[in-house]
């Protein structure tokens, strides 16, 4: 999970966007992407589905912009996204 999140954070950093993720969110992503018979591939897909797709929409919609920080947490059985100035 850490490796996948570091890669995602690096892509956001290249757009001057900060990235914070709570331990609860990391645990949820790890559990959602866990499949011992397929290795890390399901985890990578989980990161794409749970993080990259929603964050891409936020950027396209103008909710997340340069010089902002994205904070990801796990609340009420789902990931929550907060854009901080």
N, CA, C and O of each residue as an XYZ file, in Angstrom:
340
protein
N       0.832     -1.185      0.000
C       0.000      0.000      0.000
C       0.876      1.248      0.000
O       0.623      2.195     -0.744
N       1.893      1.240      0.829
C       2.780      2.402      0.907
C       3.406      2.720     -0.446
O       3.478      3.885     -0.837
N       3.851      1.709     -1.153
C       4.497      1.930     -2.454
C       3.505      2.536     -3.436
O       3.834      3.500     -4.127
N       2.305      1.990     -3.507
C       1.294      2.516     -4.421
C       0.911      3.949     -4.057
O       0.728      4.785     -4.942
N       0.788      4.236     -2.767
C       0.437      5.586     -2.332
C       1.572      6.573     -2.602
O       1.323      7.731     -2.937
N       2.815      6.117     -2.456
C       3.951      6.993     -2.762
C       3.968      7.348     -4.242
O       4.256      8.489     -4.601
N       3.666      6.396     -5.092
C       3.616      6.665     -6.534
C       2.503      7.660     -6.856
O       2.691      8.580     -7.653
N       1.361      7.470     -6.239
C       0.242      8.381     -6.459
C       0.584      9.779     -5.949
O       0.301     10.774     -6.616
N       1.191      9.851     -4.771
C       1.586     11.144     -4.200
C       2.594     11.854     -5.097
O       2.550     13.078     -5.224
N       3.498     11.110     -5.718
C       4.487     11.713     -6.613
C       3.802     12.320     -7.836
O       4.201     13.387     -8.305
N       2.788     11.654     -8.349
C       2.060     12.206     -9.500
C       1.320     13.481     -9.108
O       1.274     14.437     -9.882
N       0.741     13.495     -7.911
C       0.079     14.714     -7.451
C       1.093     15.829     -7.218
O       0.839     16.988     -7.545
N       2.235     15.472     -6.654
C       3.279     16.472     -6.384
C       3.756     17.133     -7.676
O       4.075     18.322     -7.689
N       3.803     16.361     -8.759
C       4.218     16.929    -10.041
C       3.234     18.000    -10.524
O       3.564     18.807    -11.393
N       2.029     18.003     -9.957
C       1.024     19.015    -10.263
C       0.896     20.029     -9.116
O      -0.070     20.789     -9.051
N       1.886     20.028     -8.215
C       1.911     20.919     -7.044
C       0.692     20.728     -6.151
O       0.114     21.698     -5.660
N       0.309     19.478     -5.946
C      -0.792     19.125     -5.053
C      -0.239     18.231     -3.952
O       0.391     17.211     -4.230
N      -0.476     18.618     -2.705
C      -0.040     17.816     -1.564
C      -0.981     16.636     -1.344
O      -2.098     16.611     -1.859
N      -0.512     15.664     -0.573
C      -1.296     14.449     -0.364
C      -1.062     13.918      1.042
O       0.076     13.693      1.452
N      -2.151     13.722      1.774
C      -2.112     13.125      3.109
C      -3.143     12.009      3.157
O      -4.246     12.149      2.628
N      -2.783     10.907      3.790
C      -3.726      9.800      3.915
C      -3.622      9.239      5.337
O      -2.522      9.027      5.847
N      -4.762      9.004      5.964
C      -4.773      8.503      7.329
C      -4.512      6.997      7.350
O      -4.640      6.312      6.336
N      -4.149      6.511      8.510
C      -3.919      5.069      8.672
C      -5.196      4.278      8.436
O      -5.147      3.170      7.904
N      -6.346      4.836      8.827
C      -7.633      4.154      8.586
C      -7.873      3.981      7.099
O      -8.334      2.928      6.658
N      -7.560      5.019      6.320
C      -7.742      4.939      4.867
C      -6.786      3.913      4.268
O      -7.174      3.144      3.389
N      -5.539      3.898      4.736
C      -4.562      2.921      4.240
C      -5.039      1.504      4.521
O      -4.936      0.624      3.667
N      -5.558      1.292      5.717
C      -6.035     -0.039      6.091
C      -7.201     -0.470      5.189
O      -7.257     -1.616      4.742
N      -8.117      0.448      4.933
C      -9.254      0.131      4.066
C      -8.778     -0.229      2.655
O      -9.246     -1.208      2.073
N      -7.865      0.547      2.115
C      -7.346      0.285      0.765
C      -6.651     -1.069      0.732
O      -6.830     -1.837     -0.214
N      -5.858     -1.367      1.762
C      -5.146     -2.645      1.823
C      -6.124     -3.815      1.876
O      -5.935     -4.814      1.181
N      -7.155     -3.697      2.686
C      -8.135     -4.774      2.804
C      -8.934     -4.943      1.516
O      -9.215     -6.066      1.097
N      -9.299     -3.831      0.890
C     -10.067     -3.896     -0.351
C      -9.251     -4.516     -1.476
O      -9.797     -5.230     -2.317
N      -7.947     -4.252     -1.499
C      -7.098     -4.739     -2.580
C      -6.371     -6.029     -2.281
O      -5.506     -6.437     -3.056
N      -6.696     -6.685     -1.177
C      -5.975     -7.899     -0.783
C      -6.534     -9.129     -1.481
O      -7.732     -9.408     -1.424
N      -5.649     -9.850     -2.134
C      -5.990    -11.148     -2.713
C      -4.699    -11.950     -2.804
O      -3.882    -11.700     -3.690
N      -4.499    -12.912     -1.901
C      -3.219    -13.625     -1.850
C      -2.879    -14.385     -3.122
O      -1.701    -14.620     -3.391
N      -3.857    -14.769     -3.900
C      -3.565    -15.555     -5.097
C      -3.125    -14.700     -6.289
O      -2.600    -15.237     -7.264
N      -3.327    -13.390     -6.230
C      -2.962    -12.529     -7.361
C      -1.866    -11.522     -7.047
O      -1.513    -10.721     -7.912
N      -1.325    -11.537     -5.856
C      -0.238    -10.619     -5.514
C      -0.713     -9.178     -5.432
O      -1.797     -8.907     -4.915
N       0.110     -8.236     -5.950
C      -0.163     -6.806     -5.815
C      -1.107     -6.267     -6.881
O      -1.572     -5.133     -6.761
N      -1.399     -7.029     -7.901
C      -2.257     -6.504     -8.979
C      -3.612     -6.008     -8.482
O      -4.026     -4.921     -8.884
N      -4.325     -6.746     -7.628
C      -5.605     -6.220     -7.141
C      -5.442     -4.934     -6.326
O      -6.319     -4.071     -6.347
N      -4.331     -4.808     -5.616
C      -4.084     -3.599     -4.830
C      -3.920     -2.395     -5.751
O      -4.463     -1.323     -5.485
N      -3.180     -2.577     -6.820
C      -2.996     -1.482     -7.776
C      -4.344     -1.056     -8.356
O      -4.620      0.138     -8.475
N      -5.175     -2.019     -8.712
C      -6.508     -1.696     -9.241
C      -7.365     -1.007     -8.183
O      -8.146     -0.111     -8.503
N      -7.223     -1.421     -6.924
C      -7.979     -0.781     -5.845
C      -7.573      0.677     -5.697
O      -8.430      1.537     -5.493
N      -6.285      0.968     -5.795
C      -5.816      2.352     -5.701
C      -6.376      3.180     -6.861
O      -6.789      4.323     -6.670
N      -6.388      2.610     -8.037
C      -6.951      3.313     -9.192
C      -8.433      3.597     -8.965
O      -8.892      4.723     -9.156
N      -9.168      2.583     -8.562
C     -10.622      2.712     -8.389
C     -10.992      3.613     -7.212
O     -11.887      4.451     -7.321
N     -10.295      3.436     -6.084
C     -10.665      4.143     -4.864
C     -10.076      5.543     -4.762
O     -10.682      6.422     -4.150
N      -8.898      5.764     -5.356
C      -8.229      7.062     -5.227
C      -8.102      7.805     -6.545
O      -8.594      8.924     -6.690
N      -7.439      7.175     -7.503
C      -7.096      7.893     -8.727
C      -8.324      8.373     -9.494
O      -8.363      9.526     -9.926
N      -9.306      7.533     -9.668
C     -10.498      7.942    -10.414
C     -11.239      9.103     -9.740
O     -11.526     10.093    -10.413
N     -11.564      9.026     -8.435
C     -12.258     10.161     -7.811
C     -11.411     11.439     -7.795
O     -11.938     12.535     -7.987
N     -10.116     11.301     -7.570
C      -9.257     12.483     -7.521
C      -9.134     13.109     -8.904
O      -9.104     14.333     -9.028
N      -9.064     12.295     -9.929
C      -9.030     12.824    -11.296
C     -10.291     13.647    -11.582
O     -10.217     14.717    -12.187
N     -11.436     13.144    -11.147
C     -12.683     13.894    -11.336
C     -12.641     15.219    -10.575
O     -13.108     16.242    -11.076
N     -12.082     15.198     -9.368
C     -11.980     16.423     -8.572
C     -11.105     17.458     -9.281
O     -11.418     18.649     -9.265
N     -10.028     17.018     -9.893
C      -9.142     17.934    -10.617
C      -9.860     18.488    -11.844
O      -9.814     19.692    -12.097
N     -10.517     17.628    -12.599
C     -11.232     18.064    -13.804
C     -12.338     19.057    -13.451
O     -12.555     20.029    -14.175
N     -13.037     18.815    -12.339
C     -14.133     19.693    -11.918
C     -13.639     20.974    -11.253
O     -14.439     21.860    -10.953
N     -12.337     21.081    -11.018
C     -11.782     22.281    -10.399
C     -11.890     22.322     -8.888
O     -11.647     23.364     -8.279
N     -12.253     21.202     -8.270
C     -12.354     21.150     -6.811
C     -10.985     20.999     -6.146
O     -10.789     21.412     -5.003
N     -10.054     20.409     -6.869
C      -8.699     20.205     -6.379
C      -7.757     20.865     -7.374
O      -7.707     20.491     -8.546
N      -7.008     21.855     -6.887
C      -6.158     22.635     -7.773
C      -4.729     22.700     -7.242
O      -4.423     22.241     -6.142
N      -3.877     23.286     -8.066
C      -2.482     23.489     -7.705
C      -2.400     24.233     -6.366
O      -3.237     25.082     -6.062
N      -1.388     23.901     -5.585
C      -1.114     24.498     -4.273
C      -2.141     24.134     -3.209
O      -2.213     24.793     -2.171
N      -2.928     23.106     -3.447
C      -3.851     22.599     -2.442
C      -3.304     21.260     -1.933
O      -2.410     20.671     -2.542
N      -3.845     20.798     -0.827
C      -3.496     19.487     -0.284
C      -4.754     18.646     -0.201
O      -5.802     19.110      0.248
N      -4.635     17.408     -0.638
C      -5.739     16.457     -0.559
C      -5.540     15.587      0.662
O      -4.496     14.954      0.813
N      -6.535     15.550      1.536
C      -6.497     14.681      2.708
C      -7.524     13.572      2.509
O      -8.700     13.834      2.255
N      -7.061     12.329      2.628
C      -7.934     11.165      2.450
C      -8.084     10.471      3.797
O      -7.098     10.195      4.482
N      -9.325     10.193      4.166
C      -9.621      9.514      5.421
C     -10.667      8.430      5.130
O     -11.191      8.345      4.019
N     -10.955      7.624      6.114
C     -11.985      6.595      5.999
C     -13.038      6.881      7.047
O     -12.782      6.796      8.248
N     -14.249      7.228      6.567
C     -15.361      7.560      7.456
C     -16.631      6.924      6.917
O     -16.864      6.904      5.709
N     -17.437      6.411      7.812
C     -18.750      5.863      7.445
C     -18.645      4.853      6.307
O     -19.389      4.935      5.329
N     -17.728      3.909      6.433
C     -17.570      2.802      5.484
C     -17.147      3.216      4.087
O     -17.392      2.481      3.131
N     -16.516      4.378      3.943
C     -16.010      4.789      2.635
C     -14.884      5.800      2.801
O     -14.722      6.397      3.865
N     -14.115      5.983      1.746
C     -13.070      6.990      1.765
C     -13.698      8.367      1.661
O     -14.672      8.570      0.935
N     -13.127      9.311      2.400
C     -13.584     10.705      2.299
C     -12.406     11.553      1.834
O     -11.258     11.301      2.198
N     -12.711     12.557      1.027
C     -11.697     13.419      0.436
C     -11.950     14.852      0.878
O     -13.070     15.356      0.792
N     -10.888     15.503      1.354
C     -10.989     16.891      1.775
C      -9.873     17.667      1.092
O      -8.705     17.287      1.169
N     -10.238     18.754      0.426
C      -9.276     19.617     -0.251
C      -8.959     20.794      0.663
O      -9.852     21.554      1.038
N      -7.688     20.941      1.019
C      -7.263     21.990      1.934
C      -6.415     23.011      1.198
O      -5.580     22.652      0.368
N      -6.628     24.283      1.503
C      -5.801     25.341      0.907
C      -4.515     25.513      1.658
O      -3.698     26.359      1.296
